[in-house]
Amino acid sequence: MKKNKAPSYRTYFLLAFTCLVIGSGCSPKQKNEPENTKAAAKIYITALDKSQLLQEHEVAANDTAVPEDTIQVDPTTTFQNIDGFGYTLTGGSAFHLSTMSATARAALLQELFGTGDDDIAVSYLRLSVGGSDLDERPWSYNDLASGETDMELAQFSMAYDTVYLIPVLKEILQIAPDIKLMGSPWSPPVWMKDNKDTRGGSLLPEYHAVYANYLAKYIQEMGKHGITIDALTIQNEPLHPGNNPSLLMHADQQAAFIKDNLGPTFKALGIQTKIIIYDHNADRPDYPISILNDSLAAQYIDGSAFHLYGGKIEALSEVHEAHPSKNLYFTEQWVGAPGDFEGDVAWHNENLIIGATRNWSKTVLEWNLAADENQEPHTDRGGCDRCLGALTITGDSVIRNPAYYTIAHASKFVPQGSLRIGSTALTDVPNVAFKTPKGALVTILQNKNTADKTIAVQLGDTSVVISLPGKSVGTLVYEGDKDLGYFYVL
């Protein structure tokens, strides 16, 4: 990740001296005021032509900069807390990380999950419960010979996860012990399904109880390895039975499974893992709404998860308005190989980093963390053969792709526990703002125009004027001493 600490000729800032102490006047820094009352404003820019990649620019005062647009950031208008930004650590991703040399892997994991100047502080990962379509083959934790059943789950085994996934997760947890993990199943064991196949089919009602125990056992066994599963979606893409593995699960069956089996099982076992419904496209907000309308199911449910291969991101707000006490999560979006950096970063930033969070999502997760140069591995009969990883890993060589920068512009600056706050919606300059737990104000902006754009960002009582390059994404970070209330130009 390149850094440029010299002020960019395209980036200008005009900061007003401000004092936020009620009843006091605004004045420049006095000699007897402590040095730690200084505030810093920086912007990190990715140009869609790759001339800048997450480059840091220091504050540069310029009184002649005249803003064309104004964004009012309002810390007093608050929305949802943020759980994190990240990726899905697929089985294939874990495999590629595992095959790197120990030194190269340690450096890459530090860059991904660390909080240093050169790190991007990924704070959330999604995991497949059993195999996904980006494993070398479909599999579950209870695969049996044809015709066999195992109602007591005596043959349940996580042995395959201990080869690649769990060792990588343990290395990640050494760097980021507070990272949040979400599990998502692609399919139950085939003996529980009506078609006895990894692809498609439905969960037979007579196996609802044992499948609830299967999911609970997964959480418990991960816990024995020191891995806490914070949330569990019931089924990845329940209306897409063409993937391999996959499962068709309509809303009424999902509601029945939760209220009659999974919810009571988790409660009886004292499992605190959040139950998340749907986990599919924004074109069917009726699916989660109908489940949440069932009060017996809703009592066990934390919220709903979405992808955006269909529908509009505003559908998340429709679910929020119907059930405002329930949370929303954005859990998956792929980038198609070989990738189009300009188009992919622009679309994903506007619709996911900005769009999903402006529509109440607590997370934004891109799809697979890593693949190789051939987008391997993937299953046959429906596995994704064009899913470009955020990273392309070939031995110890790493290429950072569009999803890496899309997530980095948020994860590096908006940690867990940040609060989305109000900001003016602009068509040409989509944006979203947050207040971090340490009191910094972070605004993620996108210039959709070809020409540079001069923008005044009103941060509470302090003005910042920036010139954002045409076709670029920027993250503006403004820090102050939240206890003393002083904000100063460096």
SVG drawing of the C-alpha trace seen along z (x, -y; Angstrom):
<svg xmlns="http://www.w3.org/2000/svg" viewBox="-47 -34 56 81">
<polyline fill="none" stroke="black" stroke-width="0.4" points="0.0,0.0 1.6,-3.2 1.7,-6.3 2.3,-9.9 2.7,-12.3 3.3,-15.3 0.1,-17.3 -1.5,-16.4 -2.0,-19.2 -5.5,-18.0 -6.4,-18.0 -6.9,-21.2 -8.3,-21.7 -9.6,-24.8 -10.0,-24.2 -11.6,-26.7 -10.5,-27.0 -13.3,-25.9 -14.0,-25.5 -16.8,-23.1 -17.0,-24.0 -20.4,-25.4 -20.4,-29.0 -16.8,-29.7 -15.6,-31.6 -13.6,-30.3 -10.0,-31.2 -6.6,-29.9 -4.4,-27.7 -3.1,-29.4 0.4,-28.8 -0.7,-27.1 -3.1,-24.6 -1.8,-21.0 -0.4,-19.7 -2.8,-16.8 -5.7,-19.1 -4.6,-19.2 -6.8,-17.6 -5.7,-16.1 -7.6,-16.0 -6.4,-13.6 -7.8,-12.1 -7.0,-8.7 -7.6,-8.5 -8.0,-5.7 -8.2,-7.0 -10.1,-4.6 -7.3,-4.8 -5.0,-3.4 -2.8,-6.5 -3.4,-6.5 -4.2,-3.5 -5.4,-4.3 -2.8,-7.2 -2.7,-9.3 -2.6,-13.1 -1.8,-15.5 -3.8,-18.7 -2.9,-21.6 -4.5,-24.9 -5.6,-26.9 -7.9,-30.0 -8.7,-30.2 -10.5,-26.8 -14.2,-27.5 -16.5,-24.6 -19.0,-23.5 -21.0,-21.3 -21.4,-21.0 -21.8,-17.9 -23.2,-18.5 -21.9,-15.9 -24.1,-15.8 -22.8,-13.9 -26.1,-14.5 -28.1,-12.5 -27.3,-8.8 -28.3,-5.5 -26.9,-2.0 -23.7,-0.8 -21.2,0.9 -20.1,4.5 -17.4,4.5 -16.2,4.7 -14.5,7.7 -14.8,10.8 -15.7,14.4 -12.8,16.7 -13.8,19.6 -12.1,22.9 -10.3,22.0 -9.1,18.8 -7.8,20.6 -6.0,23.2 -4.2,20.5 -3.1,18.7 -2.0,22.0 0.3,22.8 2.2,19.5 5.5,19.5 5.1,18.8 6.9,15.4 4.8,14.3 1.6,15.4 2.3,13.7 3.1,10.4 -0.1,10.6 -2.3,11.5 -0.8,8.5 -1.6,6.2 -5.2,7.5 -6.1,7.7 -3.7,5.4 -4.2,1.8 -0.8,0.4 -0.2,-2.4 0.2,0.1 -2.6,2.3 -6.3,2.3 -7.9,3.6 -10.4,6.0 -12.9,6.5 -15.4,9.1 -15.2,12.5 -17.9,14.8 -17.2,18.6 -18.9,21.5 -20.4,24.1 -19.0,27.1 -18.2,26.6 -19.1,23.8 -18.8,23.6 -15.3,22.2 -14.0,25.4 -12.4,28.1 -15.4,30.3 -18.8,30.1 -18.7,31.6 -20.3,31.5 -19.4,32.3 -21.5,35.5 -21.0,37.2 -22.2,40.8 -22.5,43.7 -25.6,43.8 -28.7,44.9 -27.1,44.2 -28.4,41.7 -26.8,40.4 -29.6,39.0 -27.2,38.7 -24.5,37.0 -22.0,39.6 -19.9,39.3 -19.9,35.4 -16.3,34.4 -14.6,31.0 -11.4,32.8 -11.2,31.1 -11.5,27.6 -8.5,28.4 -6.3,28.7 -6.5,25.2 -9.3,23.1 -8.9,23.4 -5.1,22.9 -5.5,19.7 -8.2,18.5 -6.0,19.0 -3.3,16.9 -5.8,14.2 -7.1,14.2 -3.6,13.6 -3.6,10.4 -7.2,9.4 -8.7,11.1 -11.9,9.1 -12.7,9.8 -16.4,10.9 -17.1,14.2 -20.3,15.2 -21.1,18.8 -23.3,19.6 -24.2,23.1 -24.5,23.9 -26.1,27.3 -27.0,29.7 -25.6,33.2 -27.1,34.9 -28.8,37.6 -31.1,34.9 -32.3,33.7 -35.1,34.9 -32.9,35.3 -29.9,36.8 -27.6,34.5 -25.3,31.6 -26.9,29.5 -30.5,28.2 -33.2,30.1 -34.9,29.3 -34.3,30.2 -36.8,32.9 -39.0,31.9 -38.1,35.1 -34.5,33.8 -35.3,30.3 -34.4,31.2 -31.1,33.1 -30.1,30.3 -30.6,27.7 -28.3,29.9 -25.8,30.1 -25.6,26.3 -25.3,26.0 -22.5,28.6 -20.6,26.6 -20.7,23.6 -19.7,25.6 -16.8,27.4 -15.5,24.1 -15.6,22.8 -13.3,25.7 -10.7,24.3 -11.0,20.9 -13.1,19.6 -16.4,17.7 -19.1,17.6 -20.8,14.3 -23.7,14.9 -25.1,17.6 -27.3,17.2 -29.7,20.1 -28.9,20.7 -26.8,19.1 -29.0,18.0 -32.0,20.1 -33.8,19.3 -30.8,20.4 -30.7,24.2 -28.5,24.3 -25.2,23.8 -23.1,26.7 -23.6,27.1 -27.0,25.4 -30.4,25.9 -33.9,24.6 -35.5,23.2 -38.7,21.1 -39.6,18.5 -42.3,20.6 -39.9,23.5 -37.2,21.2 -39.6,19.6 -40.8,23.1 -37.2,24.3 -36.2,21.4 -39.2,21.2 -39.6,25.0 -36.0,26.2 -33.0,23.9 -34.2,21.1 -35.2,23.5 -32.0,25.6 -29.7,22.6 -31.7,21.4 -31.5,24.8 -27.7,25.0 -27.0,21.5 -25.6,20.6 -25.4,16.8 -24.7,16.8 -27.0,14.5 -29.6,16.0 -29.7,14.2 -32.3,15.0 -32.5,14.8 -28.9,14.2 -30.0,13.6 -30.8,10.8 -32.4,7.5 -35.2,8.3 -37.1,10.3 -37.5,8.1 -40.8,9.9 -38.9,13.1 -37.4,11.7 -40.4,9.5 -42.7,12.5 -40.5,14.4 -40.2,11.5 -44.0,11.1 -44.1,14.4 -43.6,13.4 -42.7,17.0 -39.8,17.1 -38.9,13.4 -38.1,13.8 -35.0,15.8 -33.9,13.7 -31.3,10.9 -31.8,9.7 -31.6,10.3 -28.8,10.6 -28.6,9.5 -26.7,9.8 -27.2,7.6 -27.2,9.8 -30.8,8.7 -33.0,5.8 -32.0,2.5 -30.0,1.7 -32.9,-0.5 -34.8,2.7 -32.8,3.0 -34.6,-0.1 -37.9,1.5 -37.1,4.3 -35.9,1.9 -39.1,-0.2 -41.2,3.0 -39.1,4.2 -36.9,1.4 -35.8,3.4 -34.1,6.1 -30.6,5.6 -29.5,5.7 -26.3,7.2 -24.8,7.1 -23.0,10.4 -21.9,11.1 -21.1,9.6 -18.7,11.0 -16.3,9.4 -16.3,11.2 -12.9,12.2 -10.7,10.8 -12.1,7.7 -12.7,4.1 -11.0,1.9 -12.8,-1.3 -16.2,0.2 -16.0,2.6 -14.6,0.2 -17.1,-2.5 -20.1,-0.3 -19.2,1.6 -18.3,-1.6 -21.5,-3.4 -23.9,-0.5 -22.3,1.4 -19.9,-0.7 -22.1,-3.8 -25.4,-2.3 -25.7,0.6 -24.6,-1.4 -27.0,-4.3 -29.7,-1.7 -29.0,-0.4 -26.5,2.4 -24.1,3.1 -21.7,4.9 -20.4,4.9 -18.7,8.1 -17.3,8.8 -17.2,12.4 -14.1,14.5 -10.9,13.2 -8.5,15.1 -8.2,17.3 -5.4,18.1 -4.8,16.8 -7.3,19.4 -10.0,18.6 -9.5,22.0 -10.6,23.9 -14.3,24.3 -16.8,27.2 -18.1,28.7 -21.8,28.6 -22.4,25.0 -19.3,23.7 -18.2,20.2 -15.4,20.3 -15.3,16.5 -15.1,15.3 -12.1,12.9 -10.7,12.9 -9.9,9.7 -6.4,11.2 -4.9,13.3 -2.4,15.6 0.2,17.5 2.8,19.0 4.0,16.0 3.0,13.5 -0.1,11.4 -2.1,9.2 -4.6,6.8 -7.8,6.6 -10.9,4.3 -12.5,5.8 -9.4,5.3 -9.5,1.5 -13.3,1.3 -13.2,2.8 -10.0,1.1 -11.5,-2.4 -14.0,-1.5 -12.3,1.1 -9.1,-0.8 -11.0,-3.9 -14.3,-2.7 -13.7,-0.1 -16.3,2.0 -18.5,-0.1 -18.5,-3.1 -21.8,-4.8 -23.2,-5.9 -24.2,-9.6 -26.0,-12.0 -24.6,-13.4 -26.1,-15.2 -27.0,-12.9 -25.6,-14.1 -26.2,-12.5 -22.7,-13.2 -20.9,-12.7 -22.4,-9.8 -21.2,-9.6 -21.7,-8.2 -20.3,-9.4 -19.4,-7.7 -18.2,-8.6 -15.6,-6.2 -15.4,-5.0 -12.5,-7.4 -14.5,-10.4 -13.0,-10.7 -15.4,-11.7 -15.0,-9.6 -16.6,-10.5 -16.4,-8.1 -17.0,-10.0 -17.0,-9.2 -16.6,-11.6 -18.6,-10.1 -17.6,-13.0 -14.7,-12.9 -13.6,-16.3 -12.1,-17.1 -14.8,-18.2 -14.3,-20.8 -16.4,-19.9 -17.0,-21.6 -17.5,-19.0 -19.1,-20.6 -18.0,-18.5 -20.2,-19.7 -18.8,-23.2 -15.6,-22.7 -15.4,-23.2 -13.0,-21.2 -12.8,-22.0 -11.3,-19.3 -10.8,-18.8 -11.5,-15.2 -10.1,-13.9 -12.5,-12.9 -13.5,-9.2 -12.1,-8.5 -13.0,-7.3 -11.8,-9.2 -12.0,-8.6 -11.8,-11.8 -10.7,-11.4 -11.0,-14.3 -9.8,-13.7 -10.1,-15.8 -9.9,-15.6 -13.4,-14.5 -12.9,-15.2 -11.5,-18.7 -13.5,-19.7 -10.7,-21.6 -10.2,-21.2 -7.2,-22.8 -5.4,-22.9 -2.1,-21.0"/>
</svg>
